[in-house]
Amino acid sequence: MRHKWAVMLLAGAVAAGAQTLTRKIDLPPDSPVTLVSADWGESSATARGGAFLLDVHAGLSLRNSSQRRIRGVTLSVLAQEVTPGGKGSVSIPSMDVAPGDTFPVRIDLPLLRPLGAGTGPLVEVKLDGVLFDDLSFYGPDKLQSRRTMTVWELEARRDRQYFKKILEQAGREALQNEMLVSLARQADRPQPGVQMVRGRATNLDPEHEVQFAFLQLPDAPVEPMDGLARIAGNEARAPRVEVRNRSDRAIRHLEIGWIVKDQQGREFLAASMPADVNLAPGRSGQVMQDAALRFPERPSIESMTGFVSNVEFVDGSYWIPSRLALEDPKLRGVIAPSPEEQRLAQIYHKKGLAALVEELKKF
Amino acid sequence: MTTPHVTESDLALYVSGDLGFWRGIRVHLHVDRCQSCRRIAEAYRHDRGQIRELTDELPEGLDWNRLAPEMTANIRVGLAAGECVAPRHRKPVAMVWRPAAAVAGLVILVTGAWWLNVPAAQTQELGRAIHAVWSGRSGAGVRRGVMEERGPVVEATSSGIELRENGSSLGVSQGASRPLAVSVSVQGSASARYVDSDTGQITITSVYAQ
């Protein structure tokens, strides 16, 4: 009898930490996507210390209720906007959803929410943005999803064009070879662990400054001229890069890719450095970030290379590297293919060449 | 009817004040009425006074200063002899199961609360700190090469992305599938790219440190 009570007390103590996950999907009345169904089956909320650990697993079905084709969607998933770990997002690039069609959105995110953080729903899903096939955008864009989805879409168009051209000019066998090369490159691409902390981290090893080397992409509108970061063992912090706008248009945002080489000569893409700038034609400026990167699997950093990965002009147009520029041996080995190239490679891998050819013919 | 006399031993105890309360009253009432017993009691009282006078006087020629160390020495010899003849055994402590059960319950409660509330990383950190104190190493020596994070840390590995703060970690994964690619932005976010094997749809999940 006593054992039964003990088991019941223990079960009660565990159950006291669990709570039903209250949630809300908030789409504006004039949203171009509408909710068809939502399944929150495996989601849960558990009290841990002074916070709720929200394990959000949801499958949504949304409908394109606009008159244009949708190319990308980003949803923000919020437990507490200002708390670290309280905010996440789910984006779907490389879509082609016709008006009236439905599409699935899978959300798998763990979030944190302080115990006393209001009485509203524990988790809230909001629309951050929708990108259409004419590159127009709808949404509050709090997560800068407009820029991110536009770059993905431009990369998708570049890569679709590239593969279609191969199919047209060199035939199915050449396309097949290209897909095999892409799959092999994805499998070989090094992806070591990277940790990032904003501000100064506390590594007690002595620091020294290391200069960036730069890959000059021939048609890039921005020229990186000089740069350095402080290195201590396997940690790099406070990157600073001097850039010059060599185009005839003003630039408001750019992103620099940061490649790191370790002591054994292995190179990998460590992080991206996005920065809002105000660069008039011919003017120079500085990109700097108060952040530290650490590479737990690598003993120490030998050298660093930077390259301009995308640029947004003040007039709303963008620059991304061409396929030719991406053929640079240094870049080719470390940067990930675009989401669209990965999607096409998966179609080839799962369904074969005929399915890929059909997919390329769609648009 | 004659009253039975009090025994001599009771009379002796009565004179010395060693009888019990009720028995003392009974003997006192009898002695008041019985002449023969009163005489015996008086005799005992007289003898008692004489003995006290005799014991108050020390014997002649007694050197107390010499006697004291002799007595001390004799006591020590006696104790040593006793130890040799029969070694003393400590009395075994009785098994006190009730306090032991209470302590065990408390330990279970604290362990349960710790397990439910304190992240594993903090437990490991505490273990490292205790080990450092135990082995006498300085904290700086233990932490060399191991950064102590200030603020949230985003991490990207080939198996997914994770946000860590104060020893707690939040990992992002989509079932058993591994991401096609992961990336870190120095503005404070990490992203993982997954593909749905059925639909081929790409999903990019991001966590934000700020």
Chai-1 contact restraints between the chains, C-beta under 6 A:
chainA,res_idxA,chainB,res_idxB,connection_type,confidence,min_distance_angstrom,max_distance_angstrom,comment,restraint_id
A,G49,B,N117,contact,1.0,0.0,6.0,A-B,restraint_1
A,P84,B,P152,contact,1.0,0.0,6.0,A-B,restraint_2
A,P84,B,E165,contact,1.0,0.0,6.0,A-B,restraint_3
A,P84,B,A209,contact,1.0,0.0,6.0,A-B,restraint_4
A,G85,B,L163,contact,1.0,0.0,6.0,A-B,restraint_5
A,G85,B,L170,contact,1.0,0.0,6.0,A-B,restraint_6
A,K87,B,Y208,contact,1.0,0.0,6.0,A-B,restraint_7
A,G88,B,V207,contact,1.0,0.0,6.0,A-B,restraint_8
A,S89,B,S206,contact,1.0,0.0,6.0,A-B,restraint_9
A,V90,B,T205,contact,1.0,0.0,6.0,A-B,restraint_10
A,S91,B,I204,contact,1.0,0.0,6.0,A-B,restraint_11
A,I92,B,T203,contact,1.0,0.0,6.0,A-B,restraint_12
A,P93,B,I202,contact,1.0,0.0,6.0,A-B,restraint_13
A,S94,B,I202,contact,1.0,0.0,6.0,A-B,restraint_14
A,R106,B,T203,contact,1.0,0.0,6.0,A-B,restraint_15
A,D108,B,Q174,contact,1.0,0.0,6.0,A-B,restraint_16
A,P110,B,L170,contact,1.0,0.0,6.0,A-B,restraint_17
A,Q191,B,S158,contact,1.0,0.0,6.0,A-B,restraint_18
A,G193,B,T157,contact,1.0,0.0,6.0,A-B,restraint_19
A,V194,B,A156,contact,1.0,0.0,6.0,A-B,restraint_20
A,V194,B,V184,contact,1.0,0.0,6.0,A-B,restraint_21
A,Q195,B,V153,contact,1.0,0.0,6.0,A-B,restraint_22
A,Q195,B,E155,contact,1.0,0.0,6.0,A-B,restraint_23
A,M196,B,V154,contact,1.0,0.0,6.0,A-B,restraint_24
A,M196,B,V184,contact,1.0,0.0,6.0,A-B,restraint_25
A,V197,B,E149,contact,1.0,0.0,6.0,A-B,restraint_26
A,V197,B,V153,contact,1.0,0.0,6.0,A-B,restraint_27
A,R198,B,G151,contact,1.0,0.0,6.0,A-B,restraint_28
A,R198,B,G188,contact,1.0,0.0,6.0,A-B,restraint_29
A,G199,B,G151,contact,1.0,0.0,6.0,A-B,restraint_30
A,A201,B,M147,contact,1.0,0.0,6.0,A-B,restraint_31
A,T202,B,M147,contact,1.0,0.0,6.0,A-B,restraint_32
A,T202,B,E148,contact,1.0,0.0,6.0,A-B,restraint_33
A,N203,B,M147,contact,1.0,0.0,6.0,A-B,restraint_34
A,L204,B,R144,contact,1.0,0.0,6.0,A-B,restraint_35
A,A271,B,V184,contact,1.0,0.0,6.0,A-B,restraint_36
A,A271,B,V186,contact,1.0,0.0,6.0,A-B,restraint_37
A,S272,B,S185,contact,1.0,0.0,6.0,A-B,restraint_38
A,M273,B,V186,contact,1.0,0.0,6.0,A-B,restraint_39
A,P274,B,Q187,contact,1.0,0.0,6.0,A-B,restraint_40
A,Q289,B,V186,contact,1.0,0.0,6.0,A-B,restraint_41
A,A291,B,V186,contact,1.0,0.0,6.0,A-B,restraint_42
A,A336,B,A181,contact,1.0,0.0,6.0,A-B,restraint_43
A,P339,B,I202,contact,1.0,0.0,6.0,A-B,restraint_44
A,Q342,B,L180,contact,1.0,0.0,6.0,A-B,restraint_45
A,R343,B,G200,contact,1.0,0.0,6.0,A-B,restraint_46
A,R343,B,I202,contact,1.0,0.0,6.0,A-B,restraint_47
A,Q346,B,V195,contact,1.0,0.0,6.0,A-B,restraint_48
A,Q346,B,G200,contact,1.0,0.0,6.0,A-B,restraint_49
A,I347,B,G200,contact,1.0,0.0,6.0,A-B,restraint_50
